[in-house]
């Protein structure tokens, strides 16, 4: 009995010692968002300014990680009441931080040897109760499914990457209004788009050790593989009249996205990144109805719109010694958004031209003791600097200004490691949104809380949040927020 007890104690000590071994790194949007979104302060692979995070497929090969499988799930719910209207919206998704566009740490990543890497994934996004018209009761359900295959290979002078992405989207329209005089009984729409992206990254000078400073320069080019029609069939009606079928098809005929990137890395001390990106897109439209009316008629396919955008961004992260065990964390970014769109009539003349210029900034300062705690304060804003909507009516030209919005956000949050494998996180977010086109403002407050487990074979992170939105012009306008998110990484 004594011998068995000693063996059992030794086995338990061995298991505890194995569990307390930390993983090779932290890569979890859930972890960062549980602190309120301290992207400028927390050290995490999802916000460390890697070129991979810009969507460059070549960056897959340069990640400081190993074979892994990442999976996430999120549910959120909003309840809107007051003069704004009444609406309830739910989101279900497997996309970590679905508001980010480039796909990064998802699915299966394999690194068979230092010369090549591959990533395979699929994700789901379902949004119920999406408002599609000014009356908040007019809603739809959007479902999106994505499948991606990404591969990267190392040449003597650079890493090359290639990815194929399939995006499928379905919509189901709830009964409501199409416009003030036309109602919708039901409707559905669908689209299937394929994209191919190529990227490269070169590192110079070649570092002799992991702590040597280095530069990385890269670029990527993405294009649509063939036209992608989005077709929708709506069962619509006029008051006291039978319903009829309205068929509409919007086809993206040409889409390209390219970017250039430059990163300076002084390991464990500083990172500075500069990026520029350009998007061009063209679309056509056609419409069919059983009979002509004041709102609808048959329209042969015509060039509907031309869209161009440019994004210029600079970002930095610093870690400076403060005491023997603590570091001061500094980070920030400045991003400029410039967009231009021409809307075109069926006869080929320009109906209106929309231009928008915005500047986004982030700035954070914090204090950390690695694997003990991190806390910080972060400012984030999106400023509307210039915009116009020039409408060309026959014989007249009119211009509108102030066609967008701005927001200002302040975050205070942090992370505390209770044990080497267990952390608690908390973040408080306050945000003011100015809707210039509507001449109204709103205050959003959100409390985030979360926890995380980090072991030798993987990690698990959980986040819960609750908040509210209140109209500053009318306190009867309210919106309640609640949600939960879980993400996990399994090292293979």
N, C-alpha and C positions, 0 to 999 in steps of 0.2 A: 504493500500500500504506500509506504514511504517512497519507494523507488518510482511508483507511478505518479505520485504528487510532484516529485522533483522534475520528472519529465514533462508534466503538464505545465508547471511554472516556466520551465525553459522554453517550451513551445510558445506560450503566451508572450514572453519577453521578446522572442524572435519575431513574432507577428507584429507586435507593437513597434519594434525598431524598424521593421520593413515599411509599415504604414507611414511612419514619420519622415520618410525620405521625401523631400519635395520634388516636384516635377521640374522639367528642364525650363519651363517658362510659362507665362500667363498670357492666354489669348482668349478673352471672353468679353464681348460687348456687354453682357449681362452684369459682369463684375463692375465695369466702369459706370454703367448707367445706374447701378444701385447707389452710387455716391452722388447722384444728381447729374452725372455726365462730365466728370472732371477729366476730359480728354487731354488737357494741357499739362496735367500734373501727374496723374497715375502712370506708372511704368507698366504698359501692357502692349502685347504684340498687335492689338487691334488699333492702336493710336500712336505708334512709335515712328511715324512718318516714312515707313518703308515704301518704296516705289510700287510694291505689290498692292498696297492699299489704294492706289490710284487706278487699279484694274489692269496693270501691265502684266500679262501672263508670264513674261520672262522672270519676274520677281519671285515666282514660285520656287525656283531653284536656289535662290539666295536666302531663304528663310532659315532662321536659327531654330529648327524644330526637327522632329523625326516622324516616322510613320504614325498616322493618327486618324481618328474618325470623330468628327464634330457634328453634333445634333442639337437643335434648339427648338423651343416652342413658346409661343406667346399668345395671351388672350387679353384683350382690352375692351372696355365698355364705356360709352359716353351717353349721358342723358341730358338733352337740351330742353329748356323750358323758358317761358316768358315771351315778350313781344318779338324776340328773334324767331319764334316758332317752336314747335314741339317735335323732337326727333330723338330716336334711340339708335345707336350705332355700335356694332360689335366687329372686332377684328380677330381672326384666328390665323396664325402664320407659323411657319418653321424657319423664317428668315430672322437671324439675329440682327437687331437694329434695322428694321426693314426700310427706314427712311434713307439709309445709305444706298447709293446706286451700285457701285462696283461690288461684285461678289468676291469675298476674300475667304475667311476661315469657315468653310462649310464642307460637309460631306467627307469623302475619303481622300486623304493625301498620302502618297507613297513616294519614298526616296530610295530606290533600289541601290544606287551608288552615287558618288559626288557629281556624276556627269549628267544625270537626267532625273526628272520628277514628273509625276502625273497626278491629276486631281479629277475626281468624278463626283457629281452631286445632283440632287434634285430637290426642289423646295416648293412650298405651297403658300399662297396668300389669299385669304378669303375675307372680304369686307362687306358686311351686311348693313343696310340702312344708309348707303351713301347718298347724300343730297345731290340731286342733279338739276334742280331749278330753284328759283328764288323762294317759292313756298317750301319750307323745310319738310313738309309731308311727302313731297315727290322724291322717291328714293329708288335705288337699285341695289342689286347684289353683284359684286365683282369677284370673280375667281381667276387667279393666275397660277400657272404651273410652269416652272422652269427646269430645264435639264442642261447641264454643262459638262463638257469634257475639256480639260486644259492640260497641256504638256509643255515642258521646258527642257532644253538641252544646252550643255556647256560646250562652247568652242574655245579655242585658245585666247581669243580676243574679246569674247562677249558671251552672254547668255541669251538664247533665243527662245521665244515662247509662241505658242499657237493655241487658240481656243475656239470651240464651236458652242454656240448657245442657242437653244430653242425656247421661245417664250410663247405660251398659249394663254389666251385670255377669253373668258366667257362672261357675259352680262345677262342678268335677268331683271327686267324693269317691273317695278310694282305699280299697281293702279295709282293714277295721279293726273298731273297736268303736263302736256307737252309745251304749251304756251298758254297765255291767259284765255284763249278761245277754243283750244283743242285739248281734249282729254286723252289719256292712255288707259286702255283696258288691260293690256299686257304687252310684253315684248321681250326679245332676246337678241343678243349679238355675240359674235365670235371672231377671233383673229389668231393666226399662227405665224410668228415671225422667226426667221433664222438669221443669225449673225455669225460672222467670222472675224476674229481679231488676231493681229500679229504684233509682237513686241520684242524689243531688245534692250539689254542693259549691259553696259561695260563699266568695269571698276578700274580706277587708276589712282595712284600707282598701286601695283599689286602688293597687298599688305604681307609683311613677313611674319606678323603675329596678330592675334585677335584684337590687340589693343592699339595697333597702328592706325593713324588717321588715314582716311581714304575719301575719294570722290566716286560717285556713281552718276552716270549720265544715261538716259534712256528715252525711249519713245514708243508709241503704239499707234496702230491704225485699225479701225473697225469699220466694217461695211455690212450692209444688209445683203443677204443672198436672195436676190430676186424680189419682185414687188410683194407686198403683204396687204391684202385687202381685209378691212374690218367691215363685215356686213351685219346689219341689224334689220330685223323685221318687227315693226310696231303695229299693234292693233289699236287704231286711234278713232276718235269720233268727235262730231260737233254736238252741241246740246240739242236734245230731242231728235237726233238723227241716228241712223244705224252706223255701226262701226265699219271701218274699211282698213285694208292692209297698206302700210307705208313701208316701202323698201328703200334703204339707204346704204351705200357702200363708199367708204373712205379708204383709199389705197395709198399707203406710203410707197412712193415710186423710187425714191432715192434717199439713202441715209448714209452718212459718213461721220465718223468721230475720230479725231486724231489728237495726239498730245505729245509734248516734249517735257522732260523732267531732269532736274539736277539736284543731287543730294550730297551734302558734306557731312561726314560722320567722324566724330572724335569719340570713340567708344567710351561709355560710362560717364561722359562729360557733356557733349553737345551734339545736336543734330539740327541742320538747317536745310530746308527743301524749297525749291522753286518749281512751279509747274505752269503750263499754259495749255489750254485745250480748246478745240474748235469743233462745232457740230453744224452740219448742214442737212436739211431735210426738205423734201418736196412731197406734196400729196395731191391726189385727184379725188373727185367726188362725182357720184351719179345717183339718181333718184327715180323711183317708179311708183306710180299710184294708179288706181283703176279709173279715176276721173280727175279732171283739174278742178281746183277750188281757189279761193282767195289766198290760201296758205301754201298749197302744194300743186305741183305740176311735174310731168315727166321731164327729167333733165339728163341729157346725154353726158357721158363722162367728160369732165373739163378739169383744168388745172386749178385746184382750190387754194393752195397756199404755198409760200416759200418761207422757210425759217432758217435763221443763222444765229449762232450764239458763240461767244468767246468768254472763257474763264481764265483769269490770271490770279495766281495765288503764291504767297510766301508764308512759310511756317517755321517755327523753331521750338526746340526743347532743350533746357539746360538743367544740369544737376551739379550744384556747387557745395563743397564741404562747409558745414556750419559748426558742428562740434565733432568730437572724435567718432561718434556713431550716427550723427544726423546730417542730412543734406537739405539744402534749400532747393526747391523745384520751381522753375520758371518756364513758362511756355506761352505761345501766342501765335496768331496768324492774321493775315489780311488777305481778303479775296474780293476781286472785282468781277461782277457779272454784267455782261453786255449782250442784249438780245435784240433782234430785229425780225419782224414778220410782216409780210405782205399778204393780205386776203384779197382774192381775185374773184371777179364776177364770172358768170357763164360766158359772157361775150369776150372775156380776156382782159378787160380793163381792171385796174386796181381799185378795190372798194375802200380799203383803208390800210394804213401803215402803222404798226405798233412798234415803239422803241422803248427799251427799259434799261436803266443803269442802276446797279445796286452795289453797295460795299458791305461786306460782312467782316466782323472783327471778333477775335477772341483774345483774352489775356488772363493768365492764371498765375497765382503764386501760392506755394505751399511748403510744408515741412514733412520730411519722412525719416523714419528709422527703418531701413529695409527689414522686411519680415517681422516688424513690430507694429508700426502704424504709419499712416499717411493722412494728412488733412490739408485742406486748401480752400481758397476762394477764387472764383472764376467769373469773369465778365464776358458776355457774348451779345452781339448786336447784329442786326441787319438793317442798314440805313438805305432808304429810298432817296437816291440823289437826283435822278432825272428820268422823265418818261413822257411820252406823248402818244396820242392816238389820233392820227390825222385821217378824217373821214372825207372821202371824195364823193360828194353827191353831184348829180348832173348840174353843172353851172355854178356850184359852190364848193368851197373847201373849208371845213371847220376842224379845229384842233382842240383836244382835251388834254389836260394835265392832271397829275396826281392820280395815276391809274393803278397804283399798287399800295403796298403796306410796308411797315417797318416794325421791328420788335427790339426790346432791350431786356436782357436776362441776367440775373445774378444768382450764383450757385454757391452754397457752402456745404461741404461734405467731407467724408473721410472713410478710412478703413482701419480696423483694428484686428490684429491677429491674436486671438485668445490663446490658441495653441499653435505649434508650427504647421498644423494642417487645417486649422479652422479659423475663419475670419468673419467679423461682423461689419456691415456697411450701412451708412446713413447719408442721405443728401436732401437738402431743402432747396427748392427752386422757386424763384419769383420772376415773373415775366410780364411785361406790358406790351400789348400789341396795338399798333395804331393803323386802322384801316382808313387810309386817306380818301379812297373813292367813296366810302360810306359815311365819312365824317364821324367816326365813332372809334372808341378805344375799349380795351378789355384788359383785366388783370387776371393772370393765371398763377396759382400757387399749387405746388406739388410736393408731397412728402414721399421720398423713396427710402425703402429699407430692404436689406438683403443679407445673405450669408453665403459662404463658400467653403467647400472642402477641397483640399489639394493633396493628392497622394502620388505615389510613385507611378501608378498605372493610369492616372488621369485626374480629372477635376470635375466638380459639379458646382454650379453657381445658380442662385435663386434671387429674384427681385420681385418686390411687391410695391405698388405705388397707388396713392389716392390723392385726388386734387379737385380743384374747382376753378371755373372761369366765371367772372362777374363783369358785366358791362359797367364801365365807369360813367357812362352817360345815363344809364338806367339800371339800377341795382336789381330790377325784376328780371333782367336778362341773365340767366345762369346756365352753366353747363357743368355737370358732374363727371369726374374722371376716376376710373379704377382699372387696375390691370395687374397681371402677373406674368413672369417670364422665367423660364428654366433653360439652362444650357449645360451641355456636358461634353467633355473631351475624353476619349479613350485612346491611350498610346498603345500601339501595336508592337 
